[in-house]
Amino acid sequence: MFLPLQNPAFFRNVSVEPGGHAVSWNSEIDISEYELWKNGEEMP
């Protein structure tokens, strides 16, 4: 499901869901704020 995110042009086409509780690329690919908090890595 997340394979399209390897394409840099597709990856850059991200948006924040209303309310700020997730990021999404289309109706099939999204990541919740909880998932980002739990498994994300801090970027410099």
Summary of the structure (lengths in Angstrom):
residues: 44
radius of gyration: 10.8
end to end distance: 27.7
largest distance: 29.6
contacts: 71
relative contact order: 0.18
helix: 34%
strand: 18%
